[in-house]
Amino acid sequence: LAVRADRSRLIESSSYFRALLGGSFSESGSGYVRISCDLAAAVQVLRYLFEPPASFAISHHNFLPLLEGALFLAVESLLVDCERWFRTVRSRNPSMVVPLDFIIEAWYFAPKHGVTFVEDVCPGYLAQNFVQVISSRSFVHIPYDLLCSTIESPNLTVDSEKQLCEAILSWVSASRQSCEQSVSNSADNQLSLLSKVRVCLLPLGFAAGTKRNCFEFGNNAVCMILNLLKDSLQTLLHTVTDDNLDSYRIRLTEYSKKIVLSGCPQLTTQFLYISALPTDLDAVFKRTIVSDVNDGCLNHYNGLVKKAKTLSFRNVRIVDLSKCPNVHFGAVILWMKWTFPELRTFIASYCLLFQFEDLQCLLLRCPWINEINLSIDTSIILSKYSIISSRSEVRRDVNRNLSSYYMQSGLYGTSGNPVFSNISKLILEGRNDITDMNLLEISMLKSSLCYINIKHCTLLTDDGISTLLLNCRKMHSMVLSYTSFGNHSIQTLCSLDPSDSFSYHKDEHAHVMAFRLQELHLEGCEDGALCNFVGSSLEYLDISETVVSMVSLAPVIRRNSNLSCLKTAGCRNLLFEQGEVQSTSGNKYGRFLQEITSTCYLEDVEMGWAFCPVRVDDLIPSFSKVRRMTVGLGTTLPENILHALPEICPFLESLVLRFQVISDRVVRNLLESSTNLQVLCLHYCLGNLTSFSFQTMAPALRILRLQWVTPWITNDDLTILTQNCNLVELLLSGCKLLDTSSQEIISSGWPNLACLQLEECGQITLDGVDSILDCKALEEVLLRHTVSMKNSIPMFNRAITTNNPAEEARILPSKIRISS
């Protein structure tokens, strides 16, 4: 390629051309010169030198050719511009702005050409964008030294320690499969990277699960977590003395947006506070913080925080403390107030000790929050029972302290208090301590509340719910399942809104609250509430286990073409029309399926009575986006449709089949072809199912429930299952060939099990349940009608009271049910 260029400009801009054209070389008098630089690099440099600055810009597309050319031709100004651009890529935007492939290529380029600034910038850049980096397909191709430097960076930003550990394990797994490193180097790198994980901040269940592939690491992590559960205070005090708190600090940086600590029972309030303390505090004051942040006076926390000048992280929007039973939420609220002044979402699900008084305090101390999730487990709550409180003796003292604190601080406000103007989403599912009076207080959120979930709040009355709806007219999403939702609430939904500012709308029902509803969950409610429903904005409708009829449902489906979720399981009345409903085709409505397939594109569907597809074409394309599907009593899907489910629903993640006829062909195809399938539940299904069904890999499967469908399961079948899938929840019923050895297979094969239910499973508990307790992450255990349960309860008791050092690290699941 020959290029005509201004000789003086070349000499002025490049040391290379200055020496070549202006010195004693023979080329100095020649009309042209030949250079051996890379062609693409040379062209980019010439463009830089001769094109107008406004029309030429450095980008990740031309950076490396420019840098290579600038180095070869010694263009000093271009070298400066390249370094400036590369450094500003990191500083000007906290989100990922260049591809990971480019960073990797630049990292390999730098040492070959003696460029130091690339090595200075890359680790910090990847560290602050680590959440985006690990989602890239190129993550596993990051060189070991770059990954190691990234993890060691003080700017390493992750949502959780679990996220970091998962990323490292993913990289290690890919490294093992490649031929780039020797076996010894790969093992050394694995240990080096995993040593940088702060294992005391890992969820117990996740740590136990790592034992499947990294036994030593997982076992050490579980032991450390269990030791912290026994006495975290003394551990932290010793750590302060040794000035080694870093391994107990939650990773918080100026780039952090989300903090997820869910599933960490070892976590205490002290962990939260030390993570927000300046690193230059003296050891004496750190000890004071660690020892004094307990269930004491909330005013004392306030003083400590002010004195310590707690660090502030303004970019954090979400904090998740679900399943963290050992934190004191009064102190947590103050921690969030000082540390996350821009927090928008707070999640504390499965935390029984967080009660309504804490919610009041949260609203008052952190008024900028707009979403709160305080749901608890409702899997064993029946509508006729009521769980009022947990650990009432402790709560009585704490509540007294809270009330005193509120009164002293003058925090009790009125309905006009401006701090109640931000909450738009409130989830209180399963909170049986919530009363009508509490709902009245929640009504203070009337100017902002749009979403409410009070499912299984069994103390609430129809009048209480009606009053909430009457006050909070902006509501567009309501989860009212298994409550006393009835006539009064329905009348409120269907009444005119006097505050509606829109004087005219083409739909005569536009001024009715129900018209704007986007989500409506009425599962288990006794009233047929859809008969007068006039809304046309519904996206999510759950009427499972109600008395809603087809007459009521059909027009709702027609009016709401944006429905993405429809749950109708257990609605027997759908079989009865109770009159004639005219469909768009002019025929009398008689087929539930016709309305769905002509109107909706569903993502979540539960169906039973009146759902009778015959051909695969009946479900395409309306089911092409389905991710969760439940098929229950009242309908039977033909084998051809069950076999075609991976084709009909290519994104299927959860499948529950009740009273269906299944076969090896169906189940095997589901496990092999539904690559996203995480949940498979087979309840009371018929058919010729054999062990062949589960002799295939299902790496995504996490929950498996086999209720009275696999009586033939043996220990060999269990072993194959443990090799093919990594479960966190297992339910087996009617497996009468299992014995005491089955416990060891389950606990060693799935060390991260959180839920285990065994019903009528032969002699599996003949010698007690000792091996079951080796599953350190267990949260729920159900043992029903098993052989010789007399040794089981003493085993559970011994898990706590034993003096045996080999057993002292055991903890009990939070929920144990044993019936014989």
C-alpha positions, 0 to 999 in steps of 0.5 A: 500500500502506497500512501502520499504524506506530508514529509514535514508533518511526519518528521514533526510527529514521529521520532521514527520518521524524524530519524529516518528522513531527517538524519544521515540515512539514505532514505532522507533524500528519497521520495519514498520510504518503505516501513515494515510496520503492521499494515493495519497499525500503520494505516491507523497512525496515518489517519490519526496524523492527517485526518481532522481531529473531529473526524477521528476518535479512539475506540476499542475497535482501533485502540490496539492497532493505534497503540502498536503503530504508535510504539513502532513509529514512536508517535509520542502524542498518540501514545499519550492519547492512547494512555489517556483514553484507556485510563478514562474508559474506567473512570468516566462510567461505572458500568461496562463500556468495552467488551471483555474480549478487548480487555483480555487482548489488551492484557496479552498485548501489554507485556509483549510491547512493554506497555505498563499502563494497561496492566495498571488499569485492567484489574481495577476496571474488571473489579469495578464491573465484575458483576457484568464481567462474570456474565460474559461468555469470555469470563472463563478465558480471563488469564489467571494472573489478570483474574487474580489481580482483579479479585485482589483489587480493593474495588472488587464489586460483587452482589455477594460473596456467593457470586464471587465464589460461583465465578471462581468455581466456573473459571476453575471448571473451565480451566480444568477442561482446557489444555492450557495448563498442567494439572499441577498448575491448575490445582495450585491456581484453584487453591490460590483463587478460592483462598481469596473467598471470604468463606464466613460470608457464604450462605450455609447451603451454598458452602455445603454444595461446593463439597460436591466438586471441591470437598476440602474447600466446602468442608472447611467453609461449612466448619467455619460457618458452623463455628461462627454460629456457635460463637461469632462474638468471640471470633470477631473480638479475637480478629479485632485484636489481631487486626484481621477484620478484612475476611469478615467484611462484606465487600462494599465499594463506591460501585456497589449497587446490590448487597445480597446476604440471603441464607447466612444464618451465621451473620450477626449485626456486628458483621454489618457494622464492621463492614461500614467502618473506616479501616483507620479506626483504632483497635479499642474502638473497633472492639467497642463496636463489636461488643456493644452492637447487640440487643441493647438500646437503639439510642446507643447504636446511634451514638456509636455510628455517629462517633465512628463516622460510618462510611456511606455507599450512595449507589446501593439500591438493594439490600437482601437479609433474607434467612438471616435470623441472628441479626437485630433489626433495630440495629440493622435499620440504623445501619442502613440509614447511615450506610445506604442513603439511596436505598430503594429495596429492602428484603428480609423474608423468612425473618420471624423476628422482624415484626410490625414495630420494626416495619414502622421504624424502617418507614420512619428511619429510611423514608427513601425506600420504596419496596419492602419484602417481609414474607415468611414461609407459608408452606405449613400454614393452613387457613384454619390455623394461626401462628401469632408469634415466635420466641415471644419472650425475646420479642416482648423485651425488644418491642418494649425497647422499640416502643420506648425508642420511638416515643423518645425520638418523637417518631410516631407520625400522622397520616399526613407525615411526608415520610410515608410518601415513597413506599410503592410495594409491600410484601407481608405474605404469611405474617400472621401477626398482622391485624386489621389495625395494622392495615389501617396504619399501612393505609398511611401509605395511600399516596404511593402504595401500588402493590400489596401482598397479604397472602396467608395473613389469616387474622385479617378480615374482609372489613379490614382489607376493604378499608385498606383498598378504600384508602389506597386507591392507587393500588394496581397489584394485590395478592390476597390469597387465603385471606378473608377477601369477600363481598365488602372488598369486592364492592370497594374494588368495583366502586367509583374512585372519587379522587380520580382526576380523569374526567373523561375516558372512552371506557365507562369503567375507567373510574373504577379501581378494578379497571387498573388492576395488573395483578390479582391473586385470589387463590383459596378465597371463597367468593366468586369475585370475578363475576363483576370484574371490569378491568382490562389491564390484568397481567397476572390472575390467580383464581386457584381453589375458588368457586369462579365459574366459566361464565365469569372467567371467559370475558375476563380473559377476552378483555385482558389480552396482556395476561402472562400468568393464569392459575385456575387449578382446583376451580371445579366450577369451570366445568359449569357454564351456568348460562351462555357466554357468546365468544368472538366466533359466535359460538356458545363458549364451551372450551377454556382452551379456545379463549386462552389460545386466541388471546394470551401469551402465557409465562406462568400457567396452572390448569385443571378442570375444563382444560383439555388440549388434544393436539400440540398445535392447540398450545402453540404459540400461546404457550411458547413463552411458558416458564412455569407450568402446573397441570392438576386434577381435572384434566389429562394431557395426552402423552404426545403433548407431554412428550412435546412440552420441551418443544412447546415450551422451550423456556420451561423452568418448572413443571408440576404434574398431578394425576397425569399418565406419564412414561419413561419416554416423557420424563426422560425427554423432559430431563434431556431436552428442557435444559432450563428445567429447575423444578420437576414435581410428579404427584400421584401420577400413573404409568409405567415409570422405571429407573431408566427415566432418571438415568440422564444428566439434568445439571439445571435440576434443583427441586425434585418431588416424587410423590407416590410415583416411584415405588421401585427406587433403590439405593442404586437408583439414588446414587445415579440421581446424585450423580446426574443432578445437584438438588437442594430439595428432595421429596420421596413418597412410597419408596419402600425399598429404601433402607438405612444406607439411603441416608448416607447416599442422600447426605453425601450426594446432596450436601447442600439439601435445604429441604428433605421430605421422606414419607413411607420410605421403607426402613430408611430411619430404622437406626435413627436419622444420624446421617441426615444431619450431615446435610448442614444446610437443612432448613426443613425435614419431614419424616412421616410413617417411616419404620421405627421412629423411636431413635429419631428425636433423640438424634435431633436432640443430641445434635445440640446437646452432645459433648462429642467434638465430632458432632458439636458443629451440628445445627438443627433445621428450622422446621422439623416434622415427624409423624409415625 
